[in-house]
């Protein structure tokens, strides 16, 4: 039986301090489209407080990515119902946990949930070209790189982004790790 390095669960108010610690790292924030910097404890609490209403509206489901062996919060993964320019899939992993397979496991779980829960024929994601590790995660999930686009980022200046997608049929052929978020 395969063991998975992560468990996805809902965020709780008790996660705010740890979320602030991880998301507050500039190396994390600069590679994402949505994490502000500096990231304050109030921002972490507000983020967590807003998650239930997004899920209730069917707009997005955001998960705490935790290590399977000890439950330590290592990052965040999200599934958006209606893709905006960022796509359906979003994730980040705290810097101390890079290179350990957590991002790939979390992304696969979110894609599995997306195809199980949403009536969409394809799911998509986007990453900064300056963050090639994120592209490797998406490729490991069976996604195919598509267009490249210059989009405004942090200070409003355009940065190169790469788009990725996977169809329901491609996922069914690729999906070799049956995992679902808790």
Secondary structure, DSSP 4 states (H G I P E B T S, - for coil): ----SEEEE---GGGHHHHHHHHT-HHHHTTSSS--SS--HHHHHHHHHHHHHHHHHTSEEEEEEEETTT--EEEEEEEEEEEETTEEEEEEE-GGGTTSSHHHHHHHHHHHHHHHH---SEEEEEEETT-HHHHHHHHHTT-EEEEEEEEE-TTS-EEEEEEEEEEHHHHHHH--S-----
